[in-house]
Amino acid sequence: MHIAPHDNQNKPIVDMGDSTVPLNYFNIVKLEAGQAFDYQTPGYETCIVPATGTVDVEVEGFKADDIGGRVEDVWGGEPEGVYVPSGAKATMVAKNTTEVFVAGAKYGETLEPFAVRSDELDLVQYGSDDTKTHRKIKHILGQKQHDNVGRLLVSELFTVGEGGWSGFPSHKHDTDRLPIESRHDETYNFRFKPNHGSGLQMLQREDGKPGDAYHIVDGSTICLDNGYHPCCVLPGYQMYYFTILGGLSQRPLVQFFQPSHAYQIETIPGIKDMIAKFK
């Protein structure tokens, strides 16, 4: 499902119990210097990640100051985040003009809050210009935080260079049938550079049968409940997408690659390292 860019007025774009991706939560919060925003999501653990700007965060007595620091856009530095346990009250106070992503996954247990600084990210770069699959991933809640998080995976994904494909070879993760596939709902928010760029999100429900395609623009949100889902960006533009994954029964993501294209796992440089990092 494609949700077009709009002024959400700091209200969830994907709320708790969403009919398409019930395992996910997503909000974009925009604040001016000195403004505060607080929230609670019972039954959903979350992560606060400034897209731009800097915030001070407090979670039930835990404090993390000066989270974030990018000024113009998501290409302007490394991300930072704060993990917020299920049901905990979180308050963010803007130090300047900010746009903040709040990512969430359904999880009933209550863990401990913590901050993720820029030097604590899991970084992966894979693919190649020749295969049109060159991209970079910055895991905010990745392997390094595995023991401190329930079911939530949060990452930033960038196409390297201009044009190219992401999420290929096509894969899905809509059915819990371990060990070959896990059920993980997924939500994306896209950005383009320059921001009048755009791209395409494919969604193919069954191998060998025609699927759907969505024209994605700067600020588009995509909710993925099932099917194979590669995406691409127009030549001459760079693409970024903020990624939320929420698992049904476990945190590690097990992707099932589309049989028609799975052989390319062996031909795309570094892709096996990328697969291994979603844990």
C-alpha positions in Angstrom: 0.0 0.0 0.0 1.2 3.5 -0.9 0.6 6.4 1.4 1.2 9.7 -0.4 3.2 12.5 1.4 0.9 14.6 3.5 1.0 16.8 6.6 0.3 14.2 9.3 0.3 16.9 12.0 2.5 14.7 14.2 -0.1 11.9 14.2 0.9 8.3 13.3 1.1 7.5 9.6 0.9 3.8 10.5 -0.9 3.4 13.9 -0.9 0.6 16.3 -3.1 -2.3 15.0 -2.9 -1.1 11.4 -4.9 -3.3 9.1 -2.1 -3.7 6.5 1.0 -4.0 8.7 -0.3 -4.7 12.2 3.3 -5.5 13.4 4.5 -2.0 12.6 4.1 1.6 13.9 5.4 4.7 12.1 5.1 8.4 12.9 6.8 11.6 11.6 7.1 14.3 14.1 8.1 17.9 13.1 9.1 20.4 15.7 10.6 23.9 16.0 13.3 24.8 18.5 12.0 24.4 22.1 8.9 22.5 21.2 8.2 19.1 22.9 6.4 16.0 21.9 5.5 13.0 24.0 3.9 9.7 23.2 3.2 6.2 24.5 2.7 3.0 22.5 1.4 0.2 24.7 2.4 -3.2 23.2 4.8 -1.6 20.7 8.5 -0.9 21.2 9.8 2.1 19.3 12.9 3.9 18.1 13.2 7.7 17.8 15.5 8.7 14.9 15.9 12.3 13.7 15.8 12.6 10.0 17.1 16.1 10.4 17.7 18.2 13.4 18.6 17.4 17.0 16.5 16.4 20.0 16.9 15.7 23.7 15.0 12.5 24.7 13.7 11.3 28.0 12.2 7.9 28.6 10.9 7.1 32.1 13.9 8.8 33.8 16.5 7.8 31.1 17.9 10.8 29.3 19.8 11.1 26.0 20.8 14.5 24.9 21.7 15.8 21.5 20.4 12.9 19.4 20.9 13.5 15.7 22.6 16.3 14.0 21.9 16.3 10.3 20.9 19.7 9.0 19.7 19.7 5.4 18.7 16.1 4.6 19.3 12.4 5.4 22.5 12.5 3.3 24.1 15.0 5.6 25.6 12.7 8.2 25.1 9.6 10.3 21.8 8.7 12.0 21.3 8.3 15.8 18.4 6.9 17.8 16.8 6.1 21.1 15.2 2.8 21.9 11.9 3.2 23.7 10.4 0.1 25.5 6.8 -1.0 24.9 4.4 1.3 26.8 7.0 3.6 28.2 6.4 7.4 28.0 8.9 9.1 25.7 9.4 12.9 25.5 11.5 14.6 22.8 12.4 18.3 22.9 13.7 19.9 19.7 17.0 21.8 19.9 16.3 23.3 16.4 14.0 22.7 13.5 13.6 18.9 13.4 11.9 16.1 11.5 11.9 12.9 13.6 11.0 9.3 12.5 9.4 7.1 15.2 9.6 3.5 14.2 7.8 0.7 16.1 7.2 -3.0 16.2 4.6 -5.0 18.1 6.1 -6.5 21.3 4.6 -7.2 24.6 7.6 -7.2 27.0 9.2 -4.2 28.5 12.9 -3.8 28.2 15.3 -1.0 29.0 15.7 2.3 27.0 19.1 3.1 25.5 20.7 5.5 22.9 22.4 4.5 19.7 25.1 6.9 18.7 26.7 7.3 15.3 29.7 5.2 16.2 27.5 2.3 17.2 25.8 1.7 13.9 26.1 -1.5 11.8 27.2 -0.4 8.3 27.0 -2.6 5.2 27.7 -1.8 1.6 27.1 -4.3 -1.2 26.2 -4.8 -4.8 27.9 -3.2 -7.8 27.4 -0.5 -10.4 27.6 -3.2 -13.1 24.6 -5.1 -11.6 22.7 -1.9 -10.8 22.4 -3.0 -7.2 25.0 -0.8 -5.4 23.7 0.4 -2.1 24.6 1.2 1.5 22.7 0.2 4.7 23.0 1.9 8.1 21.5 -0.3 10.8 20.4 1.7 13.7 18.8 -1.2 15.6 20.9 -4.0 14.1 23.0 -6.9 15.2 24.9 -4.8 17.8 21.6 -4.1 19.7 20.2 -7.6 19.2 20.2 -8.6 22.9 18.5 -5.4 24.0 15.5 -5.3 21.6 12.5 -7.5 21.2 11.2 -7.7 17.5 12.2 -4.3 16.0 14.7 -3.8 13.2 15.4 -0.2 12.1 17.7 0.8 9.2 18.5 3.5 6.6 19.1 2.3 3.1 20.8 4.4 0.3 21.3 3.7 -3.3 25.0 4.4 -4.1 25.3 6.7 -7.1 22.3 7.7 -9.2 19.7 5.2 -10.5 19.7 1.5 -9.7 17.7 -1.1 -7.9 17.3 -2.0 -4.2 15.7 -5.1 -2.6 16.9 -7.3 -5.4 17.0 -10.3 -5.9 13.2 -10.0 -5.1 12.3 -11.5 -1.8 9.4 -11.8 0.6 9.0 -12.4 4.3 5.2 -12.7 4.8 4.8 -16.2 6.3 6.3 -17.8 9.4 7.6 -21.1 8.1 11.0 -21.2 9.7 13.7 -21.9 8.9 13.2 -20.8 5.3 11.1 -17.7 5.9 9.9 -15.4 8.8 6.9 -13.2 9.0 8.0 -9.6 9.2 5.8 -6.6 8.3 7.8 -3.8 6.7 7.3 -0.1 6.3 9.4 2.3 4.2 9.6 6.1 4.0 11.4 7.4 0.9 13.5 10.4 0.2 15.1 11.5 -3.1 18.1 13.8 -4.0 17.3 16.1 -5.6 13.9 15.9 -4.0 12.0 16.2 -7.2 13.3 12.8 -8.1 11.1 9.7 -7.8 11.1 5.9 -8.2 9.1 2.7 -8.4 8.1 0.3 -5.8 7.1 -3.1 -7.2 4.9 -5.7 -5.4 4.5 -9.1 -6.9 2.3 -11.4 -5.0 3.2 -14.6 -6.8 6.2 -15.7 -8.7 5.5 -15.8 -12.4 2.4 -13.6 -12.3 2.0 -9.9 -12.9 2.1 -7.7 -9.8 1.5 -4.1 -8.8 3.7 -1.0 -9.1 3.6 2.3 -7.1 5.1 5.6 -8.2 7.0 6.8 -5.1 8.0 10.4 -4.5 9.9 12.3 -1.8 8.0 11.5 1.4 6.1 8.5 0.2 5.4 5.7 2.7 5.0 2.1 1.6 3.5 -0.6 3.8 4.4 -4.2 2.8 2.2 -7.0 4.1 3.1 -9.7 1.5 4.8 -10.4 -1.8 8.1 -9.8 -3.5 9.1 -6.1 -3.3 12.1 -4.7 -5.2 12.3 -0.9 -5.8 14.3 1.4 -8.1 15.1 5.1 -8.6 15.1 7.2 -11.8 18.5 7.7 -13.5 20.1 10.9 -12.3 18.7 10.7 -8.7 19.7 9.2 -5.4 17.2 7.3 -3.2 17.0 6.8 0.5 14.5 4.9 2.5 13.9 4.6 6.2 13.0 0.9 7.0 11.0 -0.6 9.8 10.7 -4.3 10.2 8.6 -6.0 12.9 8.8 -9.8 13.4 5.8 -12.0 14.4 7.7 -14.7 16.3 11.4 -13.6 16.2 13.6 -10.6 15.6 16.0 -12.1 13.0 14.7 -11.6 9.4 14.6 -14.7 7.2 14.1 -13.7 3.6 12.6 -16.0 1.0 14.1 -15.1 -2.4 11.9 -15.3 -5.5 12.7 -18.6 -7.2 12.9 -16.9 -10.6 15.7 -14.6 -9.5 17.3 -16.4 -6.5 20.4 -17.5 -8.5 21.5 -13.9 -8.5 22.4 -14.2 -4.9 25.6 -15.8 -6.2 26.3 -13.0 -8.7 25.7 -9.8 -6.7 28.9 -8.9 -4.7 28.5 -8.8 -0.9 24.8 -9.7 -0.8 25.3 -12.6 1.6 26.8 -10.3 4.1 23.8 -8.0 3.7 21.4 -10.9 4.3 23.3 -11.9 7.5 23.0 -8.4 9.0 19.2 -8.4 9.4 19.4 -10.0 12.8 
